[in-house]
């Protein structure tokens, strides 16, 4: 009877030991995941702070939106294999923009032309080259 009780207790303690070990592995895995998420959250917070700085906003406005500060001159350097000031050979009257419109086209209008009025965008980009 003692042997059966010891065997029974051994089985019960063995199961509990295995269960405790599996739970500890799960806890370790979740702790590692929590540490990774905390590090990622810190990186996101740092990026958020960097995105809100004046220098970042200015740089993005210059690079992606083509904006400039008042009084600045913008210089565009083209590679040597591109022809400069090519005459426009296609002169369809419906596709030609007025000179005043060319001078005053802002960036949102260019995007509008790009998506909805492709012929005006092509004409505009040809004139800007």
PAMAR-954351 format. One record per residue: x, y, z of N, C-alpha, C, O in turn; residue number from 1. Coordinates in nm, 4 decimals. Example, Ala and Ser with C-alpha at 12.3 -4.5 7.8 and 13.67 -1.06 7.14 Angstrom:
// PAMAR-954351
> 1.3190 -0.5690 0.7800 1.2300 -0.4500 0.7800 1.3200 -0.3300 0.7800 1.4236 -0.3319 0.8465 1
> 1.2850 -0.2250 0.7080 1.3670 -0.1060 0.7140 1.2900 0.0030 0.7870 1.3409 0.1138 0.8039 2
// end
This chain:
// PAMAR-954351
> 0.0836 -0.1182 0.0000 0.0000 0.0000 0.0000 0.0882 0.1247 0.0000 0.0584 0.2217 -0.0697 1
> 0.1976 0.1228 0.0785 0.2893 0.2372 0.0801 0.3496 0.2617 -0.0581 0.3654 0.3759 -0.1013 2
> 0.3823 0.1545 -0.1250 0.4405 0.1667 -0.2587 0.3396 0.2322 -0.3541 0.3766 0.3192 -0.4330 3
> 0.2140 0.1914 -0.3474 0.1120 0.2499 -0.4334 0.0911 0.3976 -0.4009 0.0753 0.4790 -0.4918 4
> 0.0907 0.4333 -0.2720 0.0751 0.5735 -0.2326 0.1943 0.6548 -0.2826 0.1763 0.7650 -0.3343 5
> 0.3163 0.6018 -0.2679 0.4359 0.6718 -0.3162 0.4340 0.6866 -0.4690 0.4709 0.7915 -0.5217 6
> 0.3917 0.5838 -0.5380 0.3835 0.5903 -0.6840 0.2798 0.6940 -0.7251 0.3029 0.7730 -0.8166 7
> 0.1645 0.6934 -0.6563 0.0596 0.7895 -0.6862 0.1085 0.9322 -0.6619 0.0877 1.0202 -0.7454 8
> 0.1741 0.9552 -0.5467 0.2289 1.0874 -0.5167 0.3382 1.1266 -0.6161 0.3476 1.2430 -0.6550 9
> 0.4200 1.0313 -0.6570 0.5261 1.0577 -0.7554 0.4678 1.1024 -0.8889 0.5194 1.1945 -0.9523 10
> 0.3600 1.0368 -0.9314 0.2949 1.0745 -1.0573 0.2362 1.2149 -1.0464 0.2523 1.2964 -1.1372 11
> 0.1682 1.2429 -0.9358 0.1075 1.3742 -0.9164 0.2143 1.4838 -0.9131 0.1997 1.5861 -0.9800 12
> 0.3221 1.4632 -0.8356 0.4295 1.5628 -0.8298 0.5022 1.5763 -0.9635 0.5449 1.6862 -0.9990 13
> 0.5169 1.4678 -1.0377 0.5802 1.4716 -1.1700 0.5000 1.5575 -1.2667 0.5549 1.6396 -1.3402 14
> 0.3672 1.5363 -1.2648 0.2813 1.6167 -1.3519 0.2898 1.7648 -1.3148 0.2998 1.8509 -1.4022 15
> 0.2857 1.7931 -1.1868 0.2931 1.9315 -1.1416 0.4276 1.9949 -1.1773 0.4335 2.1128 -1.2122 16
> 0.5344 1.9175 -1.1686 0.6671 1.9682 -1.2056 0.6706 2.0036 -1.3541 0.7205 2.1094 -1.3924 17
> 0.6174 1.9143 -1.4371 0.6157 1.9382 -1.5819 0.5271 2.0590 -1.6140 0.5632 2.1438 -1.6955 18
> 0.4117 2.0652 -1.5491 0.3194 2.1780 -1.5704 0.3834 2.3101 -1.5269 0.3705 2.4109 -1.5963 19
> 0.4523 2.3098 -1.4126 0.5200 2.4299 -1.3638 0.6292 2.4734 -1.4610 0.6458 2.5928 -1.4860 20
> 0.7028 2.3792 -1.5151 0.8087 2.4106 -1.6113 0.7500 2.4706 -1.7390 0.8056 2.5667 -1.7921 21
> 0.6388 2.4161 -1.7897 0.5751 2.4712 -1.9096 0.5221 2.6121 -1.8842 0.5351 2.6999 -1.9695 22
> 0.4629 2.6334 -1.7680 0.4128 2.7666 -1.7345 0.5282 2.8660 -1.7250 0.5150 2.9796 -1.7704 23
> 0.6400 2.8258 -1.6674 0.7564 2.9136 -1.6575 0.8112 2.9474 -1.7962 0.8533 3.0606 -1.8201 24
> 0.8109 2.8501 -1.8878 0.8549 2.8774 -2.0254 0.7615 2.9781 -2.0926 0.8071 3.0684 -2.1628 25
> 0.6300 2.9622 -2.0708 0.5344 3.0577 -2.1265 0.5557 3.1974 -2.0690 0.5492 3.2970 -2.1411 26
> 0.5811 3.2034 -1.9383 0.6066 3.3329 -1.8735 0.7314 3.3976 -1.9317 0.7318 3.5173 -1.9601 27
> 0.8378 3.3190 -1.9497 0.9613 3.3721 -2.0087 0.9376 3.4219 -2.1505 0.9868 3.5282 -2.1887 28
> 0.8617 3.3446 -2.2290 0.8315 3.3840 -2.3664 0.7516 3.5145 -2.3686 0.7822 3.6046 -2.4466 29
> 0.6511 3.5246 -2.2844 0.5708 3.6465 -2.2794 0.6504 3.7652 -2.2269 0.6292 3.8781 -2.2712 30
> 0.7412 3.7413 -2.1335 0.8253 3.8497 -2.0827 0.9180 3.9026 -2.1916 0.9382 4.0234 -2.2039 31
> 0.9743 3.8106 -2.2710 1.0591 3.8531 -2.3840 0.9781 3.9342 -2.4844 1.0256 4.0353 -2.5361 32
> 0.8563 3.8898 -2.5118 0.7697 3.9619 -2.6052 0.7349 4.1008 -2.5499 0.7334 4.1990 -2.6241 33
> 0.7073 4.1080 -2.4205 0.6770 4.2372 -2.3586 0.7978 4.3303 -2.3666 0.7817 4.4499 -2.3912 34
> 0.9184 4.2772 -2.3463 1.0393 4.3593 -2.3574 1.0579 4.4114 -2.4997 1.0942 4.5273 -2.5197 35
> 1.0326 4.3238 -2.5997 1.0444 4.3655 -2.7393 0.9432 4.4755 -2.7713 0.9756 4.5735 -2.8383 36
> 0.8205 4.4580 -2.7228 0.7179 4.5585 -2.7489 0.7490 4.6906 -2.6789 0.7217 4.7978 -2.7328 37
> 0.8058 4.6827 -2.5596 0.8440 4.8057 -2.4892 0.9544 4.8788 -2.5656 0.9517 5.0013 -2.5765 38
> 1.0524 4.8030 -2.6191 1.1597 4.8647 -2.6970 1.1034 4.9263 -2.8249 1.1430 5.0360 -2.8642 39
> 1.0114 4.8557 -2.8891 0.9503 4.9083 -3.0116 0.8675 5.0334 -2.9804 0.8682 5.1293 -3.0575 40
> 0.7973 5.0323 -2.8693 0.7186 5.1478 -2.8289 0.8101 5.2682 -2.8054 0.7758 5.3806 -2.8422 41
> 0.9250 5.2448 -2.7448 1.0213 5.3525 -2.7223 1.0720 5.4083 -2.8548 1.0854 5.5297 -2.8701 42
> 1.1003 5.3198 -2.9511 1.1446 5.3654 -3.0825 1.0365 5.4492 -3.1509 1.0658 5.5515 -3.2127 43
> 0.9116 5.4047 -3.1390 0.8014 5.4789 -3.2005 0.7863 5.6154 -3.1357 0.7617 5.7147 -3.2042 44
> 0.8009 5.6205 -3.0045 0.7922 5.7495 -2.9352 0.9040 5.8423 -2.9807 0.8807 5.9614 -3.0015 45
> 1.0263 5.7887 -2.9966 1.1385 5.8703 -3.0429 1.1138 5.9214 -3.1849 1.1419 6.0372 -3.2155 46
> 1.0603 5.8332 -3.2724 1.0288 5.8762 -3.4087 0.9196 5.9823 -3.4086 0.9258 6.0791 -3.4844 47
> 0.8210 5.9639 -3.3242 0.7134 6.0623 -3.3149 0.7685 6.1975 -3.2724 0.7295 6.3010 -3.3265 48
> 0.8578 6.1964 -3.1773 0.9196 6.3209 -3.1327 1.0032 6.3818 -3.2446 1.0011 6.5031 -3.2652 49
> 1.0772 6.2972 -3.3169 1.1600 6.3472 -3.4265 1.0744 6.4045 -3.5384 1.1118 6.5042 -3.6002 50
> 0.9588 6.3418 -3.5653 0.8711 6.3901 -3.6716 0.8112 6.5257 -3.6382 0.7715 6.5991 -3.7287 51
> 0.8038 6.5598 -3.5129 0.7434 6.6854 -3.4733 0.8436 6.8002 -3.4658 0.8044 6.9145 -3.4422 52
> 0.9716 6.7717 -3.4855 1.0708 6.8792 -3.4799 1.0601 6.9659 -3.6049 1.0183 6.9205 -3.7114 53
> 1.0985 7.0897 -3.5888 1.0905 7.1859 -3.6983 1.1833 7.1480 -3.8139 1.1476 7.1649 -3.9305 54
> 1.3013 7.0974 -3.7819 1.3964 7.0633 -3.8883 1.3468 6.9467 -3.9718 1.3651 6.9463 -4.0935 55
> 1.2837 6.8468 -3.9086 1.2317 6.7333 -3.9845 1.1179 6.7775 -4.0757 1.1125 6.7390 -4.1925 56
> 1.0282 6.8574 -4.0225 0.9146 6.9042 -4.1019 0.9644 6.9864 -4.2208 0.9132 6.9730 -4.3319 57
> 1.0636 7.0709 -4.1970 1.1180 7.1528 -4.3051 1.1843 7.0662 -4.4117 1.1656 7.0884 -4.5313 58
> 1.2628 6.9663 -4.3671 1.3308 6.8787 -4.4622 1.2306 6.8009 -4.5474 1.2475 6.7896 -4.6688 59
> 1.1266 6.7475 -4.4838 1.0255 6.6726 -4.5581 0.9499 6.7640 -4.6544 0.9169 6.7230 -4.7657 60
> 0.9226 6.8861 -4.6126 0.8538 6.9810 -4.7007 0.9402 7.0122 -4.8222 0.8890 7.0270 -4.9332 61
> 1.0680 7.0221 -4.8019 1.1582 7.0498 -4.9140 1.1683 6.9302 -5.0079 1.1554 6.9454 -5.1294 62
> 1.1914 6.8109 -4.9521 1.2163 6.6933 -5.0350 1.0898 6.6385 -5.1000 1.0895 6.6083 -5.2193 63
> 0.9839 6.6256 -5.0234 0.8664 6.5562 -5.0744 0.7618 6.6490 -5.1342 0.6888 6.6088 -5.2249 64
> 0.7532 6.7693 -5.0865 0.6514 6.8612 -5.1358 0.7074 6.9674 -5.2299 0.6314 7.0398 -5.2943 65
> 0.8400 6.9770 -5.2379 0.9008 7.0741 -5.3275 0.8857 7.2174 -5.2809 0.8876 7.3095 -5.3627 66
> 0.8709 7.2379 -5.1512 0.8550 7.3736 -5.0994 0.9907 7.4372 -5.0721 1.0922 7.3679 -5.0660 67
> 0.9921 7.5680 -5.0559 1.1147 7.6403 -5.0242 1.0804 7.7551 -4.9319 0.9643 7.7947 -4.9217 68
> 1.1805 7.8084 -4.8648 1.1600 7.9252 -4.7801 1.1505 8.0502 -4.8662 1.1979 8.0537 -4.9797 69
> 1.0892 8.1507 -4.8104 1.0773 8.2776 -4.8824 1.2164 8.3363 -4.9054 1.2971 8.3441 -4.8127 70
> 1.2433 8.3766 -5.0264 1.3723 8.4367 -5.0593 1.4777 8.3373 -5.1052 1.5844 8.3789 -5.1503 71
> 1.4518 8.2085 -5.0956 1.5492 8.1086 -5.1397 1.5387 8.0875 -5.2901 1.4320 8.1030 -5.3496 72
> 1.6493 8.0525 -5.3487 1.6541 8.0172 -5.4897 1.6753 7.8668 -5.4998 1.7605 7.8114 -5.4304 73
> 1.5989 7.8007 -5.5852 1.6096 7.6565 -5.6040 1.6846 7.6309 -5.7333 1.6528 7.6888 -5.8372 74
> 1.7846 7.5434 -5.7264 1.8633 7.5084 -5.8431 1.8439 7.3602 -5.8699 1.8616 7.2779 -5.7800 75
> 1.8075 7.3255 -5.9931 1.7887 7.1865 -6.0330 1.9001 7.1511 -6.1290 1.9185 7.2167 -6.2315 76
> 1.9740 7.0474 -6.0954 2.0846 7.0031 -6.1802 2.0398 6.8772 -6.2523 2.0018 6.7786 -6.1891 77
> 2.0444 6.8810 -6.3848 2.0053 6.7655 -6.4642 2.1294 6.6931 -6.5113 2.2359 6.7531 -6.5267 78
> 2.1148 6.5625 -6.5343 2.2292 6.4860 -6.5822 2.2632 6.5281 -6.7248 2.1797 6.5861 -6.7941 79
> 2.3851 6.4991 -6.7683 2.4350 6.5456 -6.8965 2.3659 6.4864 -7.0174 2.3696 6.5463 -7.1249 80
> 2.3024 6.3698 -7.0034 2.2418 6.3068 -7.1199 2.1022 6.3578 -7.1508 2.0444 6.3170 -7.2516 81
> 2.0456 6.4452 -7.0685 1.9140 6.5012 -7.0950 1.9283 6.6324 -7.1707 2.0148 6.7148 -7.1407 82
> 1.8432 6.6493 -7.2674 1.8456 6.7745 -7.3432 1.7770 6.8830 -7.2621 1.6730 6.8597 -7.2006 83
> 1.8355 7.0006 -7.2623 1.7824 7.1121 -7.1856 1.6998 7.2008 -7.2777 1.7407 7.2307 -7.3898 84
> 1.5829 7.2428 -7.2293 1.4932 7.3331 -7.3016 1.4545 7.2782 -7.4385 1.4690 7.3461 -7.5402 85
> 1.4052 7.1545 -7.4399 1.3589 7.0984 -7.5650 1.2310 7.1694 -7.6069 1.1439 7.1925 -7.5231 86
> 1.2178 7.2039 -7.7315 1.0938 7.2679 -7.7750 0.9784 7.1687 -7.7700 0.9963 7.0493 -7.7941 87
> 0.8627 7.2185 -7.7391 0.7438 7.1351 -7.7331 0.6901 7.1176 -7.8747 0.6440 7.2141 -7.9357 88
> 0.6957 6.9948 -7.9277 0.6536 6.9711 -8.0650 0.5049 6.9406 -8.0749 0.4466 6.9555 -8.1824 89
> 0.4432 6.8990 -7.9678 0.3005 6.8668 -7.9679 0.2214 6.9896 -7.9263 0.2293 7.0307 -7.8105 90
> 0.1461 7.0489 -8.0164 0.0779 7.1754 -7.9905 -0.0738 7.1636 -8.0065 -0.1350 7.2466 -8.0737 91
> -0.1337 7.0639 -7.9471 -0.2791 7.0518 -7.9506 -0.3393 7.1656 -7.8688 -0.3036 7.1789 -7.7518 92
> -0.4264 7.2465 -7.9218 -0.4797 7.3631 -7.8498 -0.5509 7.3254 -7.7201 -0.5462 7.4019 -7.6238 93
> -0.6161 7.2104 -7.7152 -0.6862 7.1707 -7.5931 -0.5895 7.1376 -7.4805 -0.6272 7.1441 -7.3635 94
> -0.4667 7.1026 -7.5131 -0.3717 7.0587 -7.4117 -0.2769 7.1670 -7.3646 -0.2007 7.1452 -7.2704 95
> -0.2797 7.2823 -7.4273 -0.1857 7.3894 -7.3923 -0.2407 7.4696 -7.2742 -0.3538 7.5179 -7.2799 96
> -0.1628 7.4840 -7.1686 -0.2036 7.5643 -7.0531 -0.1698 7.7103 -7.0778 -0.0742 7.7413 -7.1489 97
> -0.2460 7.7976 -7.0205 -0.2189 7.9409 -7.0306 -0.0899 7.9729 -6.9551 -0.0561 7.9047 -6.8584 98
> -0.0191 8.0745 -6.9982 0.1078 8.1102 -6.9356 0.0892 8.1521 -6.7903 0.1741 8.1218 -6.7066 99
> -0.0205 8.2213 -6.7587 -0.0438 8.2609 -6.6206 -0.0638 8.1372 -6.5328 -0.0170 8.1336 -6.4190 100
> -0.1314 8.0385 -6.5840 -0.1574 7.9170 -6.5075 -0.0272 7.8411 -6.4824 -0.0085 7.7844 -6.3748 101
> 0.0616 7.8397 -6.5798 0.1902 7.7722 -6.5615 0.2715 7.8375 -6.4515 0.3359 7.7689 -6.3721 102
> 0.2689 7.9688 -6.4466 0.3490 8.0395 -6.3477 0.2930 8.0227 -6.2073 0.3686 8.0293 -6.1104 103
> 0.1636 8.0012 -6.1938 0.1010 8.0002 -6.0624 0.0568 7.8613 -6.0167 -0.0230 7.8512 -5.9235 104
> 0.1049 7.7557 -6.0779 0.0613 7.6215 -6.0396 0.1306 7.5806 -5.9105 0.2533 7.5741 -5.9036 105
> 0.0500 7.5532 -5.8083 0.1060 7.5089 -5.6812 0.1057 7.3562 -5.6752 0.0498 7.2898 -5.7625 106
> 0.1678 7.3026 -5.5730 0.1866 7.1588 -5.5638 0.0557 7.0797 -5.5582 0.0441 6.9804 -5.6301 107
> -0.0436 7.1179 -5.4769 -0.1689 7.0415 -5.4788 -0.2352 7.0390 -5.6164 -0.2961 6.9391 -5.6549 108
> -0.2230 7.1489 -5.6898 -0.2795 7.1527 -5.8242 -0.2042 7.0575 -5.9153 -0.2645 6.9920 -6.0002 109
> -0.0743 7.0495 -5.8986 0.0035 6.9536 -5.9779 -0.0427 6.8114 -5.9510 -0.0529 6.7308 -6.0435 110
> -0.0707 6.7800 -5.8247 -0.1196 6.6446 -5.7916 -0.2564 6.6221 -5.8565 -0.2847 6.5138 -5.9075 111
> -0.3399 6.7249 -5.8539 -0.4702 6.7114 -5.9178 -0.4514 6.6810 -6.0661 -0.5155 6.5904 -6.1194 112
> -0.3655 6.7548 -6.1319 -0.3381 6.7297 -6.2725 -0.2839 6.5882 -6.2928 -0.3223 6.5196 -6.3876 113
> -0.1958 6.5455 -6.2049 -0.1340 6.4134 -6.2190 -0.2399 6.3028 -6.2153 -0.2323 6.2092 -6.2949 114
> -0.3377 6.3110 -6.1256 -0.4360 6.2039 -6.1120 -0.5571 6.2205 -6.2035 -0.6112 6.1209 -6.2514 115
> -0.6006 6.3434 -6.2288 -0.7271 6.3612 -6.2969 -0.7172 6.4290 -6.4337 -0.8060 6.4113 -6.5171 116
> -0.6129 6.5049 -6.4578 -0.5974 6.5725 -6.5857 -0.4546 6.5495 -6.6346 -0.3711 6.6399 -6.6328 117
> -0.4292 6.4277 -6.6779 -0.2945 6.3839 -6.7125 -0.2335 6.4687 -6.8234 -0.1131 6.4944 -6.8215 118
> -0.3126 6.5121 -6.9186 -0.2575 6.5920 -7.0275 -0.2017 6.7249 -6.9770 -0.0985 6.7710 -7.0258 119
> -0.2686 6.7866 -6.8799 -0.2171 6.9115 -6.8237 -0.0885 6.8859 -6.7447 0.0047 6.9661 -6.7483 120
> -0.0849 6.7727 -6.6733 0.0355 6.7399 -6.5968 0.1544 6.7177 -6.6902 0.2647 6.7653 -6.6634 121
> 0.1316 6.6454 -6.7993 0.2398 6.6227 -6.8946 0.2892 6.7536 -6.9552 0.4095 6.7737 -6.9715 122
> 0.1968 6.8413 -6.9881 0.2346 6.9713 -7.0430 0.3135 7.0512 -6.9406 0.4130 7.1156 -6.9740 123
> 0.2683 7.0468 -6.8150 0.3347 7.1207 -6.7088 0.4756 7.0684 -6.6852 0.5689 7.1472 -6.6696 124
> 0.4921 6.9378 -6.6825 0.6255 6.8815 -6.6581 0.7181 6.9056 -6.7758 0.8390 6.9196 -6.7573 125
> 0.6632 6.9107 -6.8971 0.7467 6.9417 -7.0126 0.7969 7.0860 -7.0050 0.9120 7.1141 -7.0383 126
> 0.7107 7.1762 -6.9613 0.7496 7.3166 -6.9524 0.8454 7.3414 -6.8380 0.9265 7.4337 -6.8456 127
> 0.8389 7.2607 -6.7301 0.9296 7.2785 -6.6176 1.0702 7.2302 -6.6476 1.1664 7.2747 -6.5850 128
> 1.0823 7.1393 -6.7432 1.2147 7.0872 -6.7796 1.2848 7.1911 -6.8594 1.3985 7.1702 -6.9017 129
// end
